Amino acid sequence: MPTGSPFSCILWDVDGTLVDASDGILRRLSITLTHFGLPAPTRAELVHWIGPPLYESFQHHAGMTPAGATEAVTFYRTLGRADGYTTGAKLYPGVAGLVADLAAAGIPQGTASSKPEVQVVALMEHFGLTEHMTAITGATLDEKTLATKADIVAEALRRMQAAGADISRPVLIGDRHHDVDGGMANGVPVIFVRWGFSWPHEADGAQAVVDDAAALRALLLVGPEGD
């Protein structure tokens, strides 16, 4: 039986799904919040920050005004540009091989990340995943023009289709509740991965939940390399 997939295309969240960038995020958040006279987050508190748009997080978790959050995001992005966005980042175990095998099986893949697109591009290039992606989609730098997960998923699907991918049976792989919400808003089922930064209840509404790349592989690939 030829290797294939029950899905016509696959969208990947990035932070907490493909890439663990927590070391760099914690460093930049600590510098940014200290700069604005606020307490730095602990590593345990990163679960609140990684995933949702930073513009929202600076307001919800640091008590900033919208104007203050805009200023904080700008400062944070300056730090990111200085370190190339990839400092301290690493891939989660097994995901690089899975992405490569999906590409070899002819399954179109793309990103649908709330991370600014310039950072997503840098990470995909850094880890050698760009060649496997039909389209790379992320948020706009201001995290306002293209920011909600629903809008990002919609834009990712539009770009995938424009590149010739079949988007009739898509799936989104993610690790936060906003991935589930963004997928549902576009009629896209979500496979929730537990190796990212989430609380247990955030998987509510997902089509499936997996604990490791092997379990995810079994859902995405069928045939000799999968089921």
C-alpha atoms as an extended CHARMM CRD file, in Angstrom:
* protein
*
       227  EXT
         1         1  MET       CA              0.0000000000        0.0000000000        0.0000000000  PROA      1               0.0000000000
         2         2  PRO       CA              1.5190000000        3.3630000000       -0.9700000000  PROA      2               0.0000000000
         3         3  THR       CA              2.2910000000        5.7840000000        1.8330000000  PROA      3               0.0000000000
         4         4  GLY       CA             -0.3250000000        8.5230000000        2.0650000000  PROA      4               0.0000000000
         5         5  SER       CA             -2.3900000000       10.5350000000        4.4770000000  PROA      5               0.0000000000
         6         6  PRO       CA             -6.0590000000       10.8800000000        5.3660000000  PROA      6               0.0000000000
         7         7  PHE       CA             -5.4920000000       14.6300000000        5.0140000000  PROA      7               0.0000000000
         8         8  SER       CA             -4.9740000000       16.5400000000        1.7700000000  PROA      8               0.0000000000
         9         9  CYS       CA             -2.7170000000       19.1300000000        3.4340000000  PROA      9               0.0000000000
        10        10  ILE       CA             -1.1970000000       19.7890000000        6.8450000000  PROA      10              0.0000000000
        11        11  LEU       CA             -0.8000000000       23.0900000000        8.6640000000  PROA      11              0.0000000000
        12        12  TRP       CA              1.7060000000       23.3830000000       11.4870000000  PROA      12              0.0000000000
        13        13  ASP       CA              1.6880000000       25.7480000000       14.4150000000  PROA      13              0.0000000000
        14        14  VAL       CA              5.3110000000       26.6070000000       15.2690000000  PROA      14              0.0000000000
        15        15  ASP       CA              5.9420000000       27.5870000000       18.9130000000  PROA      15              0.0000000000
        16        16  GLY       CA              5.2920000000       24.5830000000       21.1150000000  PROA      16              0.0000000000
        17        17  THR       CA              4.5370000000       22.3200000000       18.1510000000  PROA      17              0.0000000000
        18        18  LEU       CA              7.5220000000       22.2400000000       15.8110000000  PROA      18              0.0000000000
        19        19  VAL       CA              9.9560000000       24.4280000000       17.7290000000  PROA      19              0.0000000000
        20        20  ASP       CA             10.8310000000       24.8890000000       21.3920000000  PROA      20              0.0000000000
        21        21  ALA       CA             11.9730000000       28.5050000000       21.4630000000  PROA      21              0.0000000000
        22        22  SER       CA             11.2870000000       28.9400000000       25.1750000000  PROA      22              0.0000000000
        23        23  ASP       CA             14.8720000000       29.7970000000       26.1830000000  PROA      23              0.0000000000
        24        24  GLY       CA             15.0530000000       32.7470000000       23.7940000000  PROA      24              0.0000000000
        25        25  ILE       CA             11.4970000000       33.8450000000       24.5370000000  PROA      25              0.0000000000
        26        26  LEU       CA             12.1200000000       33.8380000000       28.3000000000  PROA      26              0.0000000000
        27        27  ARG       CA             15.3150000000       35.8550000000       27.8730000000  PROA      27              0.0000000000
        28        28  ARG       CA             13.6630000000       38.4630000000       25.6410000000  PROA      28              0.0000000000
        29        29  LEU       CA             10.5630000000       38.6950000000       27.8420000000  PROA      29              0.0000000000
        30        30  SER       CA             12.7070000000       39.1640000000       30.9390000000  PROA      30              0.0000000000
        31        31  ILE       CA             14.7170000000       41.9560000000       29.3270000000  PROA      31              0.0000000000
        32        32  THR       CA             11.5840000000       43.6230000000       27.9530000000  PROA      32              0.0000000000
        33        33  LEU       CA              9.5280000000       43.5570000000       31.1420000000  PROA      33              0.0000000000
        34        34  THR       CA             12.4800000000       44.7020000000       33.2390000000  PROA      34              0.0000000000
        35        35  HSD       CA             13.0120000000       47.5510000000       30.7830000000  PROA      35              0.0000000000
        36        36  PHE       CA              9.4250000000       48.6760000000       31.4270000000  PROA      36              0.0000000000
        37        37  GLY       CA              9.7860000000       48.3420000000       35.1910000000  PROA      37              0.0000000000
        38        38  LEU       CA              7.7910000000       45.1210000000       35.4880000000  PROA      38              0.0000000000
        39        39  PRO       CA              8.7350000000       41.7560000000       37.0460000000  PROA      39              0.0000000000
        40        40  ALA       CA             10.2740000000       39.1880000000       34.7410000000  PROA      40              0.0000000000
        41        41  PRO       CA              8.2890000000       35.9640000000       34.2340000000  PROA      41              0.0000000000
        42        42  THR       CA              9.4730000000       32.6800000000       35.6700000000  PROA      42              0.0000000000
        43        43  ARG       CA              9.9260000000       29.6500000000       33.4250000000  PROA      43              0.0000000000
        44        44  ALA       CA              6.7520000000       28.1810000000       34.9230000000  PROA      44              0.0000000000
        45        45  GLU       CA              4.8290000000       31.2700000000       33.8030000000  PROA      45              0.0000000000
        46        46  LEU       CA              5.8860000000       30.8500000000       30.1600000000  PROA      46              0.0000000000
        47        47  VAL       CA              2.7660000000       28.7400000000       29.6020000000  PROA      47              0.0000000000
        48        48  HSD       CA              0.8250000000       32.0080000000       29.7250000000  PROA      48              0.0000000000
        49        49  TRP       CA              3.0180000000       33.7160000000       27.1320000000  PROA      49              0.0000000000
        50        50  ILE       CA              3.9340000000       31.2060000000       24.4420000000  PROA      50              0.0000000000
        51        51  GLY       CA              1.3330000000       30.8130000000       21.7160000000  PROA      51              0.0000000000
        52        52  PRO       CA             -1.0460000000       33.7900000000       21.8420000000  PROA      52              0.0000000000
        53        53  PRO       CA             -0.0470000000       37.0990000000       20.2020000000  PROA      53              0.0000000000
        54        54  LEU       CA              2.3680000000       39.0590000000       22.4060000000  PROA      54              0.0000000000
        55        55  TYR       CA              0.3420000000       42.2360000000       21.9220000000  PROA      55              0.0000000000
        56        56  GLU       CA             -2.4880000000       40.5440000000       23.8230000000  PROA      56              0.0000000000
        57        57  SER       CA             -0.2050000000       38.8810000000       26.3670000000  PROA      57              0.0000000000
        58        58  PHE       CA              1.4880000000       42.1250000000       27.4140000000  PROA      58              0.0000000000
        59        59  GLN       CA             -1.9660000000       43.4450000000       28.2700000000  PROA      59              0.0000000000
        60        60  HSD       CA             -3.4190000000       40.3080000000       29.8760000000  PROA      60              0.0000000000
        61        61  HSD       CA             -0.3840000000       39.1210000000       31.8090000000  PROA      61              0.0000000000
        62        62  ALA       CA              1.6030000000       42.3110000000       32.4270000000  PROA      62              0.0000000000
        63        63  GLY       CA             -1.2990000000       44.7400000000       32.8400000000  PROA      63              0.0000000000
        64        64  MET       CA             -0.1270000000       47.0550000000       30.0650000000  PROA      64              0.0000000000
        65        65  THR       CA             -2.3520000000       49.4410000000       28.1690000000  PROA      65              0.0000000000
        66        66  PRO       CA             -2.7860000000       48.8520000000       24.4150000000  PROA      66              0.0000000000
        67        67  ALA       CA             -0.3070000000       51.6640000000       23.7510000000  PROA      67              0.0000000000
        68        68  GLY       CA              2.1530000000       50.2360000000       26.2620000000  PROA      68              0.0000000000
        69        69  ALA       CA              1.7750000000       46.7630000000       24.7800000000  PROA      69              0.0000000000
        70        70  THR       CA              2.5440000000       48.1350000000       21.3180000000  PROA      70              0.0000000000
        71        71  GLU       CA              5.7130000000       49.7400000000       22.6550000000  PROA      71              0.0000000000
        72        72  ALA       CA              6.6870000000       46.5350000000       24.4630000000  PROA      72              0.0000000000
        73        73  VAL       CA              6.1890000000       44.4160000000       21.3380000000  PROA      73              0.0000000000
        74        74  THR       CA              8.3960000000       46.8020000000       19.3460000000  PROA      74              0.0000000000
        75        75  PHE       CA             11.1260000000       46.6020000000       21.9930000000  PROA      75              0.0000000000
        76        76  TYR       CA             10.8460000000       42.8050000000       22.1500000000  PROA      76              0.0000000000
        77        77  ARG       CA             11.0840000000       42.5120000000       18.3600000000  PROA      77              0.0000000000
        78        78  THR       CA             14.2770000000       44.6100000000       18.4090000000  PROA      78              0.0000000000
        79        79  LEU       CA             15.8310000000       42.0250000000       20.7110000000  PROA      79              0.0000000000
        80        80  GLY       CA             14.6760000000       39.2450000000       18.3990000000  PROA      80              0.0000000000
        81        81  ARG       CA             16.2540000000       40.8540000000       15.3570000000  PROA      81              0.0000000000
        82        82  ALA       CA             19.5230000000       41.2030000000       17.2650000000  PROA      82              0.0000000000
        83        83  ASP       CA             19.7550000000       37.4670000000       17.9820000000  PROA      83              0.0000000000
        84        84  GLY       CA             18.3930000000       36.3420000000       14.6320000000  PROA      84              0.0000000000
        85        85  TYR       CA             15.2070000000       34.8530000000       16.1450000000  PROA      85              0.0000000000
        86        86  THR       CA             16.8110000000       31.4120000000       16.4420000000  PROA      86              0.0000000000
        87        87  THR       CA             19.0250000000       31.7210000000       19.5420000000  PROA      87              0.0000000000
        88        88  GLY       CA             18.2940000000       28.8690000000       21.9400000000  PROA      88              0.0000000000
        89        89  ALA       CA             15.6020000000       27.3700000000       19.6920000000  PROA      89              0.0000000000
        90        90  LYS       CA             15.4200000000       23.6200000000       19.1200000000  PROA      90              0.0000000000
        91        91  LEU       CA             13.1020000000       21.2100000000       17.3470000000  PROA      91              0.0000000000
        92        92  TYR       CA             10.9350000000       18.8370000000       19.3410000000  PROA      92              0.0000000000
        93        93  PRO       CA             12.0250000000       15.1800000000       19.0900000000  PROA      93              0.0000000000
        94        94  GLY       CA             10.8490000000       13.4040000000       15.9560000000  PROA      94              0.0000000000
        95        95  VAL       CA              9.1720000000       16.3270000000       14.2030000000  PROA      95              0.0000000000
        96        96  ALA       CA             11.8800000000       17.0060000000       11.6050000000  PROA      96              0.0000000000
        97        97  GLY       CA             11.7700000000       13.4100000000       10.4160000000  PROA      97              0.0000000000
        98        98  LEU       CA              7.9920000000       13.4420000000       10.3020000000  PROA      98              0.0000000000
        99        99  VAL       CA              7.9080000000       16.6630000000        8.2580000000  PROA      99              0.0000000000
       100       100  ALA       CA             10.4550000000       15.2070000000        5.8320000000  PROA      100             0.0000000000
       101       101  ASP       CA              8.5400000000       11.9370000000        5.4860000000  PROA      101             0.0000000000
       102       102  LEU       CA              5.2570000000       13.7600000000        4.8740000000  PROA      102             0.0000000000
       103       103  ALA       CA              6.9490000000       15.7810000000        2.1430000000  PROA      103             0.0000000000
       104       104  ALA       CA              8.3890000000       12.6050000000        0.6230000000  PROA      104             0.0000000000
       105       105  ALA       CA              4.8700000000       11.1560000000        0.5800000000  PROA      105             0.0000000000
       106       106  GLY       CA              3.7070000000       14.1960000000       -1.4060000000  PROA      106             0.0000000000
       107       107  ILE       CA              1.5510000000       15.7250000000        1.3550000000  PROA      107             0.0000000000
       108       108  PRO       CA              1.5550000000       19.5470000000        1.0940000000  PROA      108             0.0000000000
       109       109  GLN       CA              2.5370000000       21.2560000000        4.3460000000  PROA      109             0.0000000000
       110       110  GLY       CA              2.5990000000       24.8160000000        5.5750000000  PROA      110             0.0000000000
       111       111  THR       CA              2.8200000000       26.8630000000        8.7400000000  PROA      111             0.0000000000
       112       112  ALA       CA             -0.0180000000       28.7150000000       10.4390000000  PROA      112             0.0000000000
       113       113  SER       CA              1.6840000000       30.5030000000       13.2940000000  PROA      113             0.0000000000
       114       114  SER       CA              0.8360000000       33.4400000000       15.5480000000  PROA      114             0.0000000000
       115       115  LYS       CA              4.5620000000       34.1430000000       15.5670000000  PROA      115             0.0000000000
       116       116  PRO       CA              5.5560000000       36.9960000000       13.2190000000  PROA      116             0.0000000000
       117       117  GLU       CA              6.1330000000       35.6190000000        9.7590000000  PROA      117             0.0000000000
       118       118  VAL       CA              9.6800000000       36.9590000000        9.5330000000  PROA      118             0.0000000000
       119       119  GLN       CA             10.5360000000       34.8460000000       12.5830000000  PROA      119             0.0000000000
       120       120  VAL       CA              8.7740000000       31.7730000000       11.2060000000  PROA      120             0.0000000000
       121       121  VAL       CA             10.7400000000       32.0780000000        7.9660000000  PROA      121             0.0000000000
       122       122  ALA       CA             14.0040000000       32.3960000000        9.9310000000  PROA      122             0.0000000000
       123       123  LEU       CA             13.2170000000       29.3040000000       12.0200000000  PROA      123             0.0000000000
       124       124  MET       CA             12.1910000000       27.1930000000        9.0320000000  PROA      124             0.0000000000
       125       125  GLU       CA             15.4030000000       28.1380000000        7.2400000000  PROA      125             0.0000000000
       126       126  HSD       CA             17.5180000000       27.5730000000       10.3670000000  PROA      126             0.0000000000
       127       127  PHE       CA             16.1890000000       24.0410000000       10.8300000000  PROA      127             0.0000000000
       128       128  GLY       CA             16.1540000000       23.1220000000        7.1380000000  PROA      128             0.0000000000
       129       129  LEU       CA             12.3700000000       22.8060000000        6.9350000000  PROA      129             0.0000000000
       130       130  THR       CA             11.7140000000       25.4690000000        4.2980000000  PROA      130             0.0000000000
       131       131  GLU       CA             12.0980000000       23.0000000000        1.4180000000  PROA      131             0.0000000000
       132       132  HSD       CA              9.2440000000       20.9180000000        2.8550000000  PROA      132             0.0000000000
       133       133  MET       CA              6.7810000000       23.7970000000        3.1840000000  PROA      133             0.0000000000
       134       134  THR       CA              4.3990000000       24.7390000000        0.3980000000  PROA      134             0.0000000000
       135       135  ALA       CA              3.6230000000       28.0340000000        2.1410000000  PROA      135             0.0000000000
       136       136  ILE       CA              4.9440000000       29.7460000000        5.2650000000  PROA      136             0.0000000000
       137       137  THR       CA              2.3590000000       31.8800000000        7.0450000000  PROA      137             0.0000000000
       138       138  GLY       CA              2.7440000000       33.8450000000       10.2620000000  PROA      138             0.0000000000
       139       139  ALA       CA              1.4720000000       37.0080000000       11.8850000000  PROA      139             0.0000000000
       140       140  THR       CA              2.3000000000       40.5120000000       10.7860000000  PROA      140             0.0000000000
       141       141  LEU       CA              4.9940000000       42.2110000000       12.8670000000  PROA      141             0.0000000000
       142       142  ASP       CA              2.4740000000       44.5300000000       14.5470000000  PROA      142             0.0000000000
       143       143  GLU       CA              0.4470000000       41.4510000000       15.5690000000  PROA      143             0.0000000000
       144       144  LYS       CA             -2.6910000000       43.4140000000       14.6690000000  PROA      144             0.0000000000
       145       145  THR       CA             -3.1600000000       43.3560000000       10.8740000000  PROA      145             0.0000000000
       146       146  LEU       CA             -2.9230000000       39.5530000000       10.7230000000  PROA      146             0.0000000000
       147       147  ALA       CA             -2.9900000000       38.3110000000       14.2920000000  PROA      147             0.0000000000
       148       148  THR       CA             -5.9010000000       36.0670000000       15.2940000000  PROA      148             0.0000000000
       149       149  LYS       CA             -5.4060000000       32.3620000000       14.7650000000  PROA      149             0.0000000000
       150       150  ALA       CA             -8.6200000000       32.2060000000       12.7480000000  PROA      150             0.0000000000
       151       151  ASP       CA             -7.3130000000       34.8170000000       10.3110000000  PROA      151             0.0000000000
       152       152  ILE       CA             -3.8850000000       33.1920000000       10.1320000000  PROA      152             0.0000000000
       153       153  VAL       CA             -5.3450000000       29.7610000000        9.3740000000  PROA      153             0.0000000000
       154       154  ALA       CA             -7.5630000000       31.2970000000        6.6880000000  PROA      154             0.0000000000
       155       155  GLU       CA             -4.5710000000       33.0380000000        5.1200000000  PROA      155             0.0000000000
       156       156  ALA       CA             -2.4860000000       29.8530000000        5.3060000000  PROA      156             0.0000000000
       157       157  LEU       CA             -5.1990000000       27.9210000000        3.4800000000  PROA      157             0.0000000000
       158       158  ARG       CA             -5.4580000000       30.6730000000        0.8560000000  PROA      158             0.0000000000
       159       159  ARG       CA             -1.7070000000       30.5610000000        0.2270000000  PROA      159             0.0000000000
       160       160  MET       CA             -1.6430000000       26.7710000000        0.1290000000  PROA      160             0.0000000000
       161       161  GLN       CA             -4.4380000000       26.7100000000       -2.4400000000  PROA      161             0.0000000000
       162       162  ALA       CA             -2.7640000000       29.4460000000       -4.4910000000  PROA      162             0.0000000000
       163       163  ALA       CA              0.3780000000       27.2870000000       -4.5600000000  PROA      163             0.0000000000
       164       164  GLY       CA             -1.6250000000       24.3720000000       -5.9490000000  PROA      164             0.0000000000
       165       165  ALA       CA             -2.2810000000       22.3690000000       -2.7900000000  PROA      165             0.0000000000
       166       166  ASP       CA             -5.5270000000       20.4840000000       -2.2860000000  PROA      166             0.0000000000
       167       167  ILE       CA             -7.1330000000       22.0740000000        0.7850000000  PROA      167             0.0000000000
       168       168  SER       CA            -10.2960000000       19.9520000000        0.7600000000  PROA      168             0.0000000000
       169       169  ARG       CA             -9.1950000000       17.8780000000        3.7940000000  PROA      169             0.0000000000
       170       170  PRO       CA             -6.8500000000       20.0260000000        5.8560000000  PROA      170             0.0000000000
       171       171  VAL       CA             -5.6530000000       19.4760000000        9.4130000000  PROA      171             0.0000000000
       172       172  LEU       CA             -3.9320000000       21.8280000000       11.8410000000  PROA      172             0.0000000000
       173       173  ILE       CA             -1.3310000000       20.5820000000       14.3330000000  PROA      173             0.0000000000
       174       174  GLY       CA             -1.1210000000       22.7880000000       17.4350000000  PROA      174             0.0000000000
       175       175  ASP       CA             -0.5730000000       22.9700000000       21.1700000000  PROA      175             0.0000000000
       176       176  ARG       CA             -2.8180000000       25.7630000000       22.4910000000  PROA      176             0.0000000000
       177       177  HSD       CA             -6.5430000000       26.4520000000       22.7830000000  PROA      177             0.0000000000
       178       178  HSD       CA             -6.3070000000       29.2520000000       20.2250000000  PROA      178             0.0000000000
       179       179  ASP       CA             -5.1210000000       26.6610000000       17.6870000000  PROA      179             0.0000000000
       180       180  VAL       CA             -8.3150000000       24.6890000000       18.3290000000  PROA      180             0.0000000000
       181       181  ASP       CA            -10.4150000000       27.8480000000       18.1250000000  PROA      181             0.0000000000
       182       182  GLY       CA             -8.6880000000       29.0360000000       14.9470000000  PROA      182             0.0000000000
       183       183  GLY       CA             -9.1120000000       25.6730000000       13.2950000000  PROA      183             0.0000000000
       184       184  MET       CA            -12.7870000000       25.4080000000       14.2330000000  PROA      184             0.0000000000
       185       185  ALA       CA            -13.4480000000       28.9050000000       12.8540000000  PROA      185             0.0000000000
       186       186  ASN       CA            -12.2560000000       27.6600000000        9.4590000000  PROA      186             0.0000000000
       187       187  GLY       CA            -13.7360000000       24.1710000000        9.5870000000  PROA      187             0.0000000000
       188       188  VAL       CA            -10.2710000000       22.6720000000       10.0450000000  PROA      188             0.0000000000
       189       189  PRO       CA             -9.8730000000       19.7510000000       12.4770000000  PROA      189             0.0000000000
       190       190  VAL       CA             -7.0220000000       20.0570000000       14.9720000000  PROA      190             0.0000000000
       191       191  ILE       CA             -4.6300000000       17.4460000000       16.3050000000  PROA      191             0.0000000000
       192       192  PHE       CA             -3.4520000000       18.6680000000       19.6890000000  PROA      192             0.0000000000
       193       193  VAL       CA              0.1190000000       17.9040000000       20.7950000000  PROA      193             0.0000000000
       194       194  ARG       CA              0.8430000000       17.7490000000       24.5040000000  PROA      194             0.0000000000
       195       195  TRP       CA              4.5810000000       18.4170000000       24.3140000000  PROA      195             0.0000000000
       196       196  GLY       CA              4.0990000000       22.1770000000       23.9830000000  PROA      196             0.0000000000
       197       197  PHE       CA              2.9850000000       24.8330000000       26.4490000000  PROA      197             0.0000000000
       198       198  SER       CA             -0.5940000000       24.2010000000       27.4890000000  PROA      198             0.0000000000
       199       199  TRP       CA             -3.0120000000       23.3190000000       30.2470000000  PROA      199             0.0000000000
       200       200  PRO       CA             -4.8820000000       19.9880000000       29.9190000000  PROA      200             0.0000000000
       201       201  HSD       CA             -8.2490000000       21.6320000000       29.2030000000  PROA      201             0.0000000000
       202       202  GLU       CA             -6.8790000000       23.4500000000       26.1470000000  PROA      202             0.0000000000
       203       203  ALA       CA             -7.2690000000       20.2910000000       24.0690000000  PROA      203             0.0000000000
       204       204  ASP       CA            -11.0670000000       20.4980000000       24.3720000000  PROA      204             0.0000000000
       205       205  GLY       CA            -12.5540000000       20.5090000000       20.8720000000  PROA      205             0.0000000000
       206       206  ALA       CA             -9.5540000000       18.9000000000       19.1720000000  PROA      206             0.0000000000
       207       207  GLN       CA            -10.1360000000       15.9230000000       16.8820000000  PROA      207             0.0000000000
       208       208  ALA       CA             -7.2910000000       14.0020000000       18.5460000000  PROA      208             0.0000000000
       209       209  VAL       CA             -4.6090000000       14.4330000000       21.1930000000  PROA      209             0.0000000000
       210       210  VAL       CA             -1.0900000000       12.9840000000       20.9720000000  PROA      210             0.0000000000
       211       211  ASP       CA              1.8210000000       12.8080000000       23.4050000000  PROA      211             0.0000000000
       212       212  ASP       CA              4.7240000000       12.2720000000       21.0260000000  PROA      212             0.0000000000
       213       213  ALA       CA              5.7880000000       12.4070000000       17.3890000000  PROA      213             0.0000000000
       214       214  ALA       CA              5.2860000000        8.6730000000       16.9190000000  PROA      214             0.0000000000
       215       215  ALA       CA              1.6090000000        8.9620000000       17.8490000000  PROA      215             0.0000000000
       216       216  LEU       CA              1.2470000000       11.9700000000       15.5530000000  PROA      216             0.0000000000
       217       217  ARG       CA              2.9030000000       10.0660000000       12.7070000000  PROA      217             0.0000000000
       218       218  ALA       CA              0.3370000000        7.2690000000       13.0640000000  PROA      218             0.0000000000
       219       219  LEU       CA             -2.4630000000        9.7930000000       12.4770000000  PROA      219             0.0000000000
       220       220  LEU       CA             -0.8360000000       11.6560000000        9.5920000000  PROA      220             0.0000000000
       221       221  LEU       CA              0.7140000000        8.8250000000        7.5700000000  PROA      221             0.0000000000
       222       222  VAL       CA             -0.7760000000        5.5200000000        6.4710000000  PROA      222             0.0000000000
       223       223  GLY       CA              0.9430000000        2.6910000000        4.6890000000  PROA      223             0.0000000000
       224       224  PRO       CA              4.4520000000        1.3090000000        5.1300000000  PROA      224             0.0000000000
       225       225  GLU       CA              5.7440000000        4.4120000000        6.9590000000  PROA      225             0.0000000000
       226       226  GLY       CA              2.6680000000        5.0380000000        9.0380000000  PROA      226             0.0000000000
       227       227  ASP       CA             -0.1660000000        2.8310000000       10.2320000000  PROA      227             0.0000000000
